[in-house]
Amino acid sequence: MSKAKAKAKQMKGKMKETAGKTMDNRSMEMEGRGEQMEGKTQEAAEKAAERVRKETKR
């Protein structure tokens, strides 16, 4: 997954969390938080993979 897709997943999660708060829907709010965490994890994994690729090219 690319860093852009990971960021998009984080943004989608934030929107879902906000919508859940607005509608007083705890389930939707928590689902949004989960999506944000997934996106952050995927972004961190992509950054780590990028570092490995750079180091192995040296």
C-alpha contacts under 8 A as a table, 3 or more apart, distances in Angstrom:
res1	aa1	res2	aa2	distance
1	M	5	K	6.41
1	M	6	A	6.96
1	M	42	Q	7.13
1	M	46	E	7.21
2	S	5	K	5.29
2	S	6	A	6.36
2	S	43	E	7.53
2	S	46	E	6.72
3	K	6	A	4.97
3	K	7	K	6.15
3	K	42	Q	7.55
3	K	43	E	5.25
3	K	46	E	6.33
3	K	47	K	7.76
4	A	7	K	5.09
4	A	8	A	6.15
5	K	8	A	4.94
5	K	9	K	6.18
5	K	39	G	7.94
6	A	9	K	5.10
6	A	10	Q	6.34
6	A	38	E	7.88
6	A	39	G	4.47
6	A	40	K	6.73
6	A	42	Q	5.80
6	A	43	E	5.36
7	K	10	Q	5.00
7	K	11	M	6.25
7	K	39	G	6.17
7	K	40	K	7.49
7	K	43	E	7.17
8	A	11	M	5.06
8	A	12	K	6.11
8	A	39	G	7.67
9	K	12	K	5.06
9	K	13	G	6.10
9	K	35	E	6.37
9	K	36	Q	6.47
9	K	38	E	7.61
9	K	39	G	5.20
10	Q	13	G	5.05
10	Q	14	K	6.20
10	Q	35	E	6.23
10	Q	36	Q	4.13
10	Q	37	M	7.23
10	Q	38	E	7.51
10	Q	39	G	4.92
10	Q	40	K	6.77
11	M	14	K	5.02
11	M	15	M	6.25
11	M	36	Q	7.15
12	K	15	M	5.17
12	K	16	K	6.19
12	K	32	G	7.40
12	K	35	E	7.47
12	K	36	Q	7.61
13	G	16	K	5.03
13	G	17	E	6.03
13	G	31	E	7.39
13	G	32	G	3.98
13	G	33	R	5.96
13	G	34	G	7.20
13	G	35	E	4.78
13	G	36	Q	4.86
14	K	17	E	5.03
14	K	18	T	6.13
14	K	32	G	5.88
14	K	33	R	6.83
14	K	36	Q	6.46
15	M	18	T	5.11
15	M	19	A	6.08
15	M	32	G	7.20
16	K	19	A	5.04
16	K	20	G	6.06
16	K	28	M	6.40
16	K	29	E	6.29
16	K	31	E	7.41
16	K	32	G	4.75
17	E	20	G	5.06
17	E	21	K	6.27
17	E	28	M	6.32
17	E	29	E	3.95
17	E	30	M	6.63
17	E	31	E	7.09
17	E	32	G	4.35
17	E	33	R	6.04
18	T	21	K	5.10
18	T	22	T	6.14
18	T	29	E	6.77
19	A	22	T	5.02
19	A	23	M	6.09
19	A	25	N	7.98
19	A	28	M	7.54
19	A	29	E	7.12
20	G	23	M	5.21
20	G	24	D	5.70
20	G	25	N	4.57
20	G	26	R	6.09
20	G	27	S	7.29
20	G	28	M	4.83
20	G	29	E	4.30
20	G	32	G	7.98
21	K	24	D	4.93
21	K	25	N	6.19
21	K	26	R	6.97
21	K	29	E	5.99
22	T	25	N	7.64
25	N	28	M	5.54
25	N	29	E	6.31
26	R	29	E	4.98
26	R	30	M	6.15
27	S	30	M	5.27
27	S	31	E	6.15
28	M	31	E	5.00
28	M	32	G	6.15
29	E	32	G	5.18
29	E	33	R	6.41
30	M	33	R	5.00
30	M	34	G	6.20
31	E	34	G	5.03
31	E	35	E	6.30
32	G	35	E	5.10
32	G	36	Q	6.28
33	R	36	Q	5.08
33	R	37	M	6.34
34	G	37	M	5.12
34	G	38	E	6.23
35	E	38	E	4.99
35	E	39	G	6.18
36	Q	39	G	5.12
36	Q	40	K	6.22
37	M	40	K	5.03
37	M	41	T	6.08
38	E	41	T	5.11
38	E	42	Q	6.10
39	G	42	Q	5.09
39	G	43	E	6.02
40	K	43	E	5.03
40	K	44	A	6.16
41	T	44	A	5.14
41	T	45	A	6.20
42	Q	45	A	5.05
42	Q	46	E	6.17
43	E	46	E	5.10
43	E	47	K	6.22
44	A	47	K	5.07
44	A	48	A	6.20
45	A	48	A	5.09
45	A	49	A	6.16
46	E	49	A	5.03
46	E	50	E	6.09
47	K	50	E	5.01
47	K	51	R	6.30
48	A	51	R	5.11
48	A	52	V	6.31
49	A	52	V	5.05
49	A	53	R	6.19
50	E	53	R	5.09
50	E	54	K	6.23
51	R	54	K	5.11
51	R	55	E	6.11
52	V	55	E	5.10
52	V	56	T	6.08
53	R	56	T	5.29
53	R	57	K	6.38
54	K	57	K	5.37
54	K	58	R	6.91
55	E	58	R	5.58
